[in-house]
Amino acid sequence: MVGQIPGHVVVTEADAVRPVRGGDAMVSTAFEQLFDEVDHGLTIHAFCR
């Protein structure tokens, strides 16, 4: 997937009990947390197509 943006991400939100799969909006939020150091309270498990 080099050079491609993932379509989904698996995250656990701060107040959640289990992980969820998120789409484009959640991918953007996860990227913001990883690369821009904005704390959205996510535990990011994986990105996928």
N, C-alpha and C positions, 0 to 999 in steps of 0.2 A: 504493500500500500504506500510505497514511497511516493511522495508528492500528491497524495490524495487526502482529503478530509474525511474522517470517519462519519458514518451515518448515525451511529448509536454509541451510547456510553452506558456502562453499568456502574451505578453509584449507590451509596447509602447516605441519605440525608441525616443531618445531626439528630433529628427527633424521631427517626425511623427505626424499626426493628429489623427490617430485611432490605436487601438491595433491590433496586428497580432498574429497568432499562429505559433510558430516555432518548429522545430523538434529537433533531437539529438544535433546538433551543437549549437542551441540557448539555449537548456537546459544546456549544459556545460558552456556557456557564463553567463547565469543567475546564476548558482551555483557559478561560479567564483566571480561574483559581490556580492552575498550574503555572502559567507563563506570566501573568500580570500580578501574581501574589495577592489577589483579592480573595478574602476568606468568605466563602459561601457555605461553610459548614459541611462540605461534602467529603466523603471518603470515596476516592475514585478507584475502582477495581480494574476496569478494562475498557478499551475502545474497540469497536467492531464496525464492520461494513453496514 
